Amino acid sequence: MKPFYITTPIYYASGDPHIGHAYTNLMADITARYYRMTGREVRFLTGTDEHGMKVKRVAEAEGMEPQAYVDEKAARFRELADAWNITNDDFIRTTERRHRQSVEAFWKAVNANGFLYKKSYRGLYCVGCESYKTEKDLVGGKCPDHDAAPEMLEEENYFFKLSAFADRLKTVFAENPEFVTPQDHRNEMVKILERGLEDISVSRSTKQLTWGIPVPGDDGQVLYVWFDALVNYISAIGYARGKEDAMHLYWPADIHFVGKEINRFHSLLWPAMLMAAGLEVPRQIAVHGWITVDGKKMSKTIGNVLDPFDLTEKYSLEPVRYFMAREIPMHRDGDFSHKRFEERYNNDLANELGNLLHRAVAMTERYLDGVVPEETAFDVTKRWTQYRAKMEALRFDDALTATWKLVQAMNKFIDEKEPWKLGKLDDQRPVSEVLYVLLESLRHVAWMLLPFMPGTAMRIFESIGTSFIEQAPLALADATKWGGLKSGSIVKRTEPLFPRIEVKKENK
């Protein structure tokens, strides 16, 4: 079976990482961990986009050479991946030699196939987007994404015949309903296709810009930053560098994770570029929305910008990973609220999950001397069916809901069975049966949490008398079978999984 190839966009190195970058990383990481859990080989790519006019201007404003500036920013994005426990296999930078070699070869292939031409052009250019805009793209004469008026540029550039691929792109969308997900972002792209596509400028004159990859055979032009950047998805797997076996192994990508602001580049331009070079299009573009804070767009002026490093330092990483996946779903815009976070933390993690584990282990120690009893039958098949369907549909919020239904069911099970009463009986079988169901259910919960909260899952395994080392060799099909917790194992009470957060009361 082909390895499962997952990518994030390569993040533009014109500033420090923000919460949106962390969120995209997290969505890709959850997916990567899940498919590894199923036994699939996974390749997971992220990186930085380091060329273009905006990078050059920001570097100059900082009094730095562009290369030194992007070196510093690339290091910060690596730090972000480490801080959020992101399990990427590779980190590509567009200033790397391997990338440049592949980009040059890709340009030559597209050109050889007759899809590039040169002409003079005059148009409105948004430096923030690194793209030309039409009047209909603007709101009040400004780019709606950057709240800035575009600059008028006039120069001779190379153009890509994007218009030549309109019909082929329509076919891709028609034959692959899940090519772009969710549905509303797919519909946006279909509407653009229906309006028609225009050819796009894919180079910049060195009179305007020198910070980029020179156009092969024309030193007076550098490649447009998007034409350069998108190729990262294949440059990282060896395109045109004598590594055809790797290309054949990994391409096409299974999922490109992107934010909605760059959907058009990935869902229309990138597939057309691939077709022009004679390559397959990716299997899916997964588009997520924007994150607001307390219902407001993040703004330095307002002072509500979420720093992904500060957030995990304040609350610790795993509760943040849980909240972002549960409260900010892939299929729509999401909102971060410190109040809502603390509610989720105390209710879901401290009360429901933490207390369930504590009670199950404590009662096993009290009534069974800490020894896991003989297996008792119970059925969690429905929970796993729901969970797996939602994970593979990238509905991580719903997958966690399915997980918490099991957690809540076990808390209700305790209240109904009252094991503290059963433990006083001479016959130990009733309390043993109840406690096995609780402990084994917690093993299933830990497996469900592995993609989201791997550290928490490992602590649960250890506490109920097993370990990740013991569980990891299991294929998911075996791990999800009831009875995986061995009788005779010894439970281990640990520090609380999630100590409650003291919520400050608002002054009235």
Residue pairs with C-beta under 8 A, 6 or more apart in sequence:
1 40
1 41
2 249
2 250
3 40
3 41
3 42
3 43
3 249
3 250
4 32
4 35
4 40
4 41
4 42
4 43
4 254
5 42
5 43
5 45
5 237
5 250
5 251
5 252
5 253
5 254
5 255
6 28
6 31
6 32
6 35
6 42
6 43
6 44
6 45
6 253
6 254
6 255
6 257
7 28
7 44
7 45
7 46
7 233
7 253
7 255
7 256
7 257
8 24
8 25
8 28
8 45
8 46
8 88
8 257
8 258
9 24
9 49
9 256
9 257
9 258
9 259
9 262
9 266
10 46
10 47
10 48
10 49
10 92
10 93
10 94
10 229
10 232
11 17
11 21
11 46
11 47
11 48
11 49
11 77
12 48
12 49
12 52
12 54
12 55
12 130
13 48
13 49
13 50
13 55
13 69
13 70
13 73
13 74
13 77
14 52
14 54
14 55
14 58
14 73
15 58
15 73
16 73
16 76
17 76
17 77
17 79
17 80
17 308
17 309
18 298
18 305
18 306
18 307
18 308
19 291
19 298
19 305
19 306
19 307
19 308
19 311
19 336
20 259
20 290
20 291
21 77
21 80
21 308
22 80
22 84
22 308
22 324
23 288
23 291
23 324
23 328
24 257
24 258
24 259
24 288
25 46
25 80
25 81
25 84
25 86
25 88
26 84
26 86
26 321
26 324
26 325
27 257
27 286
27 288
27 325
27 330
27 394
27 396
28 44
28 46
28 86
28 88
28 255
28 257
29 44
29 84
29 85
29 86
29 87
29 88
29 451
30 325
30 396
30 451
30 452
31 255
31 257
31 391
31 394
31 451
32 42
32 44
32 87
32 88
33 87
33 450
33 451
33 454
34 391
34 451
35 42
36 42
37 447
37 450
37 451
37 476
38 475
38 476
39 475
39 476
42 89
43 89
43 90
43 237
43 250
44 87
44 88
44 89
44 90
45 88
45 89
45 90
45 91
45 92
45 232
45 233
45 236
46 77
46 81
46 86
46 88
46 90
46 91
46 92
47 77
47 90
47 91
47 92
47 93
47 94
47 232
47 236
48 70
48 73
48 74
48 77
48 91
48 92
48 93
48 94
49 94
49 225
49 228
49 229
49 232
50 66
50 70
50 73
50 74
50 93
50 94
50 95
51 94
51 95
51 211
51 212
51 213
51 222
51 223
51 225
51 228
51 229
52 130
52 209
52 211
52 212
52 225
53 127
53 130
53 204
53 208
53 209
53 211
53 225
54 127
54 128
54 130
55 66
55 69
55 70
55 211
56 66
56 209
56 210
56 211
57 127
58 69
59 65
59 66
59 68
59 69
59 70
62 69
64 72
66 211
67 95
70 93
70 95
74 91
74 93
77 91
78 91
79 309
80 86
80 308
80 309
81 88
81 91
83 308
83 309
83 312
83 317
84 308
84 312
84 317
84 321
85 317
85 321
85 454
85 455
90 236
92 98
92 99
92 232
92 235
92 236
93 99
94 100
94 103
94 213
94 228
94 229
94 232
98 235
98 236
98 241
99 231
99 232
99 235
99 236
100 213
101 235
101 240
101 241
102 231
102 234
102 235
102 238
102 239
102 240
102 241
103 213
103 223
103 228
103 231
103 235
104 213
104 216
105 239
105 240
105 241
106 231
106 234
106 239
106 240
106 273
106 277
107 116
107 215
107 216
107 223
107 227
108 216
109 240
109 276
109 277
109 278
110 116
110 160
110 273
110 276
110 277
111 216
113 276
113 277
113 278
114 161
115 160
115 161
115 164
115 276
116 158
116 159
116 160
116 161
116 202
117 158
117 159
117 161
118 156
118 157
118 158
118 159
119 156
119 157
119 159
120 154
120 155
120 156
120 157
121 154
121 155
121 156
121 157
121 159
121 201
122 152
122 153
122 154
123 132
123 133
123 134
123 152
123 153
123 154
123 201
124 132
124 133
124 134
124 135
124 138
124 150
124 151
124 152
124 153
125 131
125 132
125 133
125 150
125 151
125 152
125 153
126 132
126 133
126 143
126 145
126 146
126 148
126 150
126 151
127 148
127 150
127 151
128 143
128 145
128 146
128 148
129 143
129 145
129 146
130 224
130 225
130 226
131 226
132 150
132 153
132 200
132 201
133 143
133 150
137 143
137 144
138 144
138 150
141 149
142 148
142 149
142 150
143 149
143 150
145 261
153 208
155 204
155 205
155 207
155 208
156 205
157 201
157 202
157 203
157 204
157 205
157 221
157 224
158 201
158 202
158 203
158 215
158 218
158 221
159 199
159 200
159 201
159 202
160 199
160 200
160 201
160 202
160 227
160 272
160 273
160 276
161 199
161 276
162 197
162 198
162 199
162 200
162 268
162 269
162 272
163 196
163 197
163 198
163 199
164 272
165 197
165 271
165 272
165 275
165 276
166 193
166 196
166 197
168 272
168 275
169 193
169 197
169 268
169 271
169 272
170 190
170 193
172 179
172 271
172 281
173 179
173 180
173 186
173 189
173 190
173 193
176 283
177 186
178 284
179 186
179 267
179 281
179 283
179 284
179 285
180 186
180 189
180 263
180 267
180 284
180 285
180 287
181 284
181 285
181 286
181 287
181 331
181 394
182 287
182 330
182 331
182 332
185 260
185 263
185 267
185 287
186 267
188 263
189 263
189 264
189 267
189 268
192 264
192 268
193 268
197 268
197 272
200 224
200 269
201 224
202 223
202 224
202 226
202 227
203 215
203 218
203 221
203 222
203 223
203 224
203 227
204 212
204 221
204 222
204 223
204 224
205 220
205 221
206 219
206 220
206 221
206 222
209 222
210 222
211 222
212 222
212 223
212 225
212 228
213 222
213 223
213 228
214 221
214 222
214 223
215 221
215 222
215 223
226 265
226 269
227 273
230 265
230 266
230 269
230 270
230 273
231 239
231 273
233 253
233 256
233 270
233 282
234 247
234 251
234 279
235 241
237 243
237 246
237 247
237 249
237 250
237 251
238 244
238 246
238 247
239 247
251 279
251 280
252 279
252 280
252 281
252 282
252 283
253 282
253 283
254 282
254 283
254 284
255 282
255 283
255 284
255 285
255 286
255 394
256 266
256 270
256 282
256 284
256 285
256 286
257 286
257 288
258 266
258 285
258 286
258 287
258 288
259 287
259 288
259 289
259 290
260 287
260 288
260 289
260 290
261 290
263 285
263 287
266 285
267 285
267 287
270 281
270 282
271 281
271 282
274 280
274 281
274 282
275 281
286 330
286 394
288 330
288 331
289 331
289 332
289 333
289 334
290 297
290 333
290 334
291 298
291 306
291 328
291 333
291 334
291 335
291 336
292 298
292 333
292 334
292 335
292 336
293 304
293 305
293 306
293 335
293 336
293 337
294 304
294 335
294 336
294 337
295 335
296 302
296 304
298 304
298 305
298 306
299 305
306 336
311 320
312 320
315 341
315 345
315 501
317 455
318 453
318 455
318 456
319 341
319 345
319 349
319 498
320 341
321 452
321 453
322 344
322 348
322 349
322 400
322 452
322 453
323 336
323 341
323 344
323 345
324 336
325 396
325 397
325 400
325 452
326 344
326 348
326 396
326 397
326 400
326 401
327 334
327 335
327 336
327 340
327 341
327 344
327 397
328 334
328 335
328 336
328 397
329 395
329 396
329 397
329 398
330 394
330 395
330 396
330 397
331 394
331 395
339 503
342 501
342 503
343 503
345 498
345 501
346 500
346 501
346 503
348 404
349 497
349 498
350 496
350 497
350 498
350 499
350 500
350 501
351 500
352 404
352 407
352 408
352 411
353 407
353 445
353 497
353 498
354 496
354 497
354 498
355 411
356 407
356 410
356 411
356 414
356 438
356 442
357 442
357 460
357 463
357 464
357 497
358 493
358 496
358 497
359 414
359 438
360 410
360 414
360 435
360 438
360 439
360 442
360 464
361 439
361 463
361 464
361 491
361 492
361 493
362 493
363 419
363 420
363 423
363 431
363 435
363 438
364 370
364 371
364 372
364 435
364 439
364 491
365 491
365 493
366 423
367 419
367 422
367 423
367 428
367 431
367 435
368 428
368 431
368 432
368 435
370 490
370 491
370 492
371 487
371 488
371 489
371 490
371 491
372 436
372 439
372 464
372 465
372 485
372 486
372 487
372 488
372 489
372 490
372 491
373 428
373 432
373 433
373 435
373 436
373 487
374 432
374 436
374 487
375 436
375 440
375 482
375 483
375 485
375 487
376 432
376 433
376 434
376 436
376 437
376 440
377 482
378 437
378 440
378 441
378 482
379 482
380 406
380 441
380 444
380 480
380 482
383 402
383 403
383 405
383 406
383 444
383 448
384 444
384 480
386 398
386 399
386 402
386 405
387 399
387 402
387 403
387 448
390 396
390 398
390 399
390 401
390 402
391 399
391 451
396 452
399 448
400 452
402 448
403 445
403 448
403 449
406 441
406 444
406 445
406 448
407 445
409 441
410 437
410 438
410 441
410 442
413 434
413 437
413 438
414 434
414 438
417 434
419 431
419 434
419 435
422 430
422 431
422 434
423 431
425 431
436 485
436 487
439 464
439 465
439 485
439 491
440 482
440 483
440 484
440 485
442 460
442 463
442 464
443 460
443 461
443 464
443 466
443 471
443 484
443 485
444 480
445 460
446 456
446 457
446 458
446 460
446 461
446 464
446 471
447 457
447 471
447 476
447 479
447 480
449 456
449 457
449 460
450 457
456 497
457 468
458 467
458 468
459 494
459 497
460 497
461 467
461 468
461 470
461 471
462 468
462 492
462 494
463 491
463 492
463 493
463 494
464 485
464 489
464 491
465 485
465 486
465 489
465 490
465 491
465 492
466 484
466 485
466 486
466 489
471 479
471 484
474 484
478 484
